[in-house]
Amino acid sequence: MKNSILFIATITFVFFLTGCQKDNTINELAELESTKADIEKTLPTLDQAQVIAVDSITDAKAMESELEDRSGRTQIFERTYSIEDEDLVKVYIRKEQMNPNFKYIAVLRVYEGNPDLYTVGSTDNNYSTNSYVIRYDKSLDQRDKETYVCAHDLRESDNYIYFSAFARNYSHFKLSIYKERIPHSYGPEISFVTPAHTEYYERGARLYVKVNARDNSGVRYVKLYINGEFVRTEHHAPYEWGTRHNENDTALDHLEPGGMYDLRVVATDRRGYTSEKTMTVHMRY
């Protein structure tokens, strides 16, 4: 009899614990959903905001040579704005202008009001259903706000990155954009196998190119250019162009006798960092 009572009590206690754990799990999920909902409520409907100014940065890559051997930030944009409540300022960079070895930093110096600062990825040159917030700074009572974006933050379909300031009341501020090299942002190691050095090739022959590329994070792909013309992307080793089965490598066919051709290989690793190597080849008369 005592054993039966003990057994029933044990089963009851187990069900009680299970019920508590289930209730805790439900409560945790509810809290997560509530937190997510609160965050979504605080984000403005950017595509419905009144756009006061749209600026573009077209020289995002122009200063790359200056930054190669320099640490710290280099400014690529700055402008002061005054906007009313529910107004929006957008500054965009095309993805093709971004360098994966750098991050792009927006700093908002607030003189009056309390605008929010966002980085937004988009497939087109305006906000749409395909746009999404990457990072934001909505700090209260803070004079300087800051956020950043890297090329690898963007989706494959994205073509633009926006730095946006959204005002909930009258705001006066200065928006500055900087470019800064990511520490240790060095792409794959590249070496030419063929041609191994500047060589003379027979006229009419198809030029065969093979390179080695390696990186600790892995190589995502390697691209070949000849005299600035894109040839093809190789996604897997061996990285080679001009073989018999590569019928699309027509840029390597029928090169001019006596011509000089610059080969450029650009390799990208799994983290999105790039590196390149060049070589010049000569064709016989």
SVG drawing of the C-alpha trace seen along z (x, -y; Angstrom):
<svg xmlns="http://www.w3.org/2000/svg" viewBox="-2 -72 61 74">
<polyline fill="none" stroke="black" stroke-width="0.4" points="0.0,0.0 2.8,-2.4 4.6,-1.5 1.5,-2.3 1.1,-5.7 4.7,-6.5 4.5,-5.5 1.4,-7.7 3.1,-10.6 6.2,-10.2 4.2,-10.2 2.2,-13.2 5.5,-15.1 6.9,-14.2 3.8,-15.5 4.0,-18.7 7.7,-19.2 6.9,-18.5 4.0,-21.0 6.3,-23.6 8.9,-23.1 6.3,-23.3 4.9,-26.5 8.4,-28.0 9.1,-27.1 5.8,-28.7 6.6,-31.8 10.1,-32.0 8.7,-31.7 6.1,-34.3 8.7,-36.7 10.8,-36.2 7.8,-36.9 6.9,-39.9 10.5,-41.2 10.5,-40.7 7.2,-42.5 8.5,-45.4 11.5,-45.7 9.4,-45.6 7.1,-48.3 10.0,-50.6 11.4,-50.3 9.9,-52.9 8.2,-52.0 11.0,-53.3 9.3,-52.9 6.5,-55.1 8.5,-57.8 8.8,-61.2 12.2,-61.3 13.8,-64.7 17.2,-64.0 18.9,-61.2 22.7,-61.4 25.0,-58.9 28.7,-58.0 30.2,-57.3 33.9,-57.3 33.8,-54.7 36.6,-52.8 38.6,-55.8 40.5,-56.1 41.4,-52.4 45.1,-53.0 45.4,-55.6 44.1,-53.2 46.1,-50.2 49.0,-51.1 47.2,-53.4 45.3,-52.5 42.3,-54.4 39.3,-55.8 39.1,-57.9 36.1,-60.1 34.2,-59.6 31.1,-61.6 29.8,-64.4 26.7,-66.6 24.5,-68.4 20.7,-68.0 17.7,-69.5 14.5,-67.4 11.0,-67.3 9.2,-64.5 8.7,-61.3 11.2,-62.6 14.0,-60.4 17.5,-61.1 19.1,-58.4 22.8,-58.1 23.5,-55.1 26.4,-53.1 26.1,-50.7 27.4,-47.2 29.7,-47.3 31.4,-50.3 32.1,-48.5 35.3,-46.7 34.9,-43.5 38.2,-44.3 36.7,-47.4 33.8,-48.3 31.7,-51.4 30.9,-53.4 28.2,-56.0 28.5,-58.5 25.6,-60.8 26.6,-63.9 23.3,-65.1 22.9,-68.8 19.2,-68.8 16.5,-66.2 17.0,-62.4 17.1,-60.8 17.7,-57.1 20.5,-55.7 20.0,-52.7 21.9,-50.6 19.5,-49.1 20.2,-46.6 18.0,-46.8 17.7,-45.2 16.7,-48.5 17.4,-52.2 14.5,-52.8 13.0,-51.1 10.7,-48.3 9.5,-45.0 12.9,-43.6 14.7,-46.0 15.7,-45.0 17.5,-46.6 21.0,-45.3 22.0,-47.4 20.7,-50.4 21.6,-52.8 18.6,-54.3 20.4,-55.3 18.7,-57.9 20.4,-61.0 23.5,-60.3 25.2,-63.0 27.0,-60.6 25.4,-57.6 27.2,-55.0 26.6,-52.0 28.4,-50.1 28.1,-47.6 30.4,-45.3 29.9,-43.9 29.4,-40.4 26.4,-41.7 24.5,-42.1 22.4,-39.3 23.3,-38.0 20.4,-39.9 21.2,-43.3 22.5,-46.1 22.5,-49.0 23.3,-49.8 21.7,-52.8 22.7,-54.8 19.4,-56.3 18.6,-58.8 14.9,-58.8 13.5,-61.6 10.6,-61.2 10.7,-65.0 12.6,-68.0 16.3,-67.0 19.5,-68.8 22.5,-66.6 25.6,-65.9 26.0,-62.5 29.5,-61.4 30.5,-58.2 34.0,-56.6 35.8,-53.7 38.1,-51.5 40.1,-48.4 39.0,-45.3 41.8,-43.9 43.4,-40.9 41.2,-41.4 43.5,-39.7 42.2,-37.5 43.5,-34.2 47.1,-33.6 47.4,-33.5 50.1,-32.3 50.3,-31.7 51.1,-28.1 50.7,-28.8 52.0,-31.1 54.7,-30.9 56.3,-34.1 56.2,-36.4 56.2,-34.1 55.9,-34.3 53.0,-32.4 52.5,-31.2 50.1,-33.2 46.6,-31.8 47.0,-29.6 44.5,-29.6 46.0,-31.0 45.8,-28.6 45.8,-30.0 46.0,-28.1 46.4,-29.6 46.7,-28.3 44.6,-30.0 44.4,-29.0 43.0,-30.5 42.4,-29.2 38.7,-30.0 38.4,-28.4 38.2,-30.0 34.8,-31.0 35.7,-31.7 38.4,-33.0 37.8,-35.4 40.1,-36.0 40.3,-39.2 42.4,-39.8 43.1,-43.4 40.2,-44.4 37.7,-42.0 36.1,-39.5 36.7,-35.9 34.9,-33.6 34.5,-32.7 35.9,-29.4 34.3,-28.1 36.4,-25.0 40.0,-24.0 41.8,-23.5 41.3,-27.1 42.0,-27.1 40.9,-28.8 41.4,-28.1 41.1,-24.3 39.3,-22.4 36.1,-21.9 35.7,-25.5 34.0,-26.8 33.1,-30.1 36.7,-31.3 36.6,-32.9 38.4,-36.0 41.6,-33.8 41.3,-32.8 43.0,-34.3 45.1,-36.9 46.8,-39.5 50.4,-38.6 52.9,-40.7 50.3,-41.8 50.8,-42.3 48.0,-41.0 47.6,-41.8 46.1,-39.0 44.4,-39.8 43.2,-37.2 40.8,-38.1 40.2,-35.6 37.5,-35.8 37.6,-33.8 34.6,-32.4 34.7,-35.6 34.3,-37.8 37.8,-39.2 39.6,-39.5 43.1,-39.6 44.5,-39.8 47.5,-39.1 48.6,-40.3 50.9,-39.2 51.7,-40.3 52.1,-37.9 53.4,-38.5 52.3,-36.9 54.8,-36.1 54.6,-37.8"/>
</svg>
